[in-house]
Amino acid sequence: MLRPVSLLALATAVPPHVIDQQQAEQRAREMFAPAFARFPQLAEVFTNAGIARRHSVRPIEWFDAPRDWTERTKAYLDGAAELFTRASRAALDRAGLKPEDIDTVVTVSSTGIATPSLEARVAGDLGLRPDCRRVPVFGLGCAGGVTGLALASRLARAEPGSVVLMVAVELCTLAFRLDRGGKEDVVATALFGDGAAAALLRAGQPGEGIAQIGAAAEHTWPGTLDIMGWSVDPIGFGVLLSRALPRFVEERLAEPARRFVDDAGLAQASARYLCHPGGAKVLTAVEAALALGDGTLATEREVLRDFGNMSAPSVLFVLERALAQGLTGAAVMSALGPGFTASFLALECGRG
């Protein structure tokens, strides 16, 4: 029997610069003119993405000039630290806690490299105790929101009464590249946005908070390293994204998802899925795979419309919005990321 872990509070944050989708399409046409000449259908990516706007740590004009690894890293360090701090403070306020109450911090981020890691960089400004434990996690990509929350819940469960802060922060727009002109690069400019989410957890006091966290699981398909990820070169990260992703999801997601629901003791017919909104085609594929019916993932589509694909934080934006809309009862968080991996987490939503 799993010891109950309470989700005390959840908060999100986005940077100030807004990228309108029509503006992004026009800029992409200018930046990737040869690619659009070779593949005229690329314009459909912008119109069919289900995205109205996204947020970025840098104004769209910043991407007009060539930017190297040094400039992108500075943008990452500055922007990620600000979002980390803002989301964390908002979560603390909602939970009625102080920074010195935090015993462990789990930091999930795959869109930049920081050593010292982000939680160490913001510790003084945020007010963390000197003995606060630090767990930085890199490389989970879009699966990071669910896997990070699961990891944080395990750490909270191992030490009842301790407070664990989990922060997922991703600056996906920093992967916009002028020096590359593949289809993946155009798709990145149509999908990616920046954002952060912070969650506070504690075990040992059943019924407190906004949700109870239960079982978690992951499933990695062998031989799928080329489906999603980053390439790395002196300029920065370059997106790796297989066009076969939606079909793979439609054909392969059902089996591990249903196995998780059964193992977690949930009812297949009544479990509410909260999924990472990686893109309109992926959401449609998820609905087909899980026999959810067209349009079931409406909250996911709302988040995608308003924020784009922010990688790891996105599914936490979905959870925040679903809770605000009155979600109660059993739910399953799900996200897909590099590996290629599906991550699942069971929740019982609603205040005790």
Secondary structure, DSSP 4 states (H G I P E B T S, - for coil): -PPPEEEEEEEEE--SEEEEHHHHHHHHHHHTHHHHHH-GGGHHHHHHS--SEEEESS-GGGGGS---HHHHHHHHHHHHHHHHHHHHHHHHHHHT--GGG--EEEEE--SS--SS-HHHHHHHHHT--TT-EEEEE-S-GGGHHHHHHHHHHHHHHHSTT-EEEEEEEEEGGGG--SS--SHHHHHHHHHB-EEEEEEEEEES-TT-SSEEEEEEEEEE-TT-TTSEEEEE-SS-EEEEE-TTHHHHHHHHSHHHHHHHHHHTT--TTTPEEEE----HHHHHHHHHHTT--TT--HHHHHHHHHH-B-STTHHHHHHHHHHHTT--EEEEEEEEETTTEEEEEEEEES--
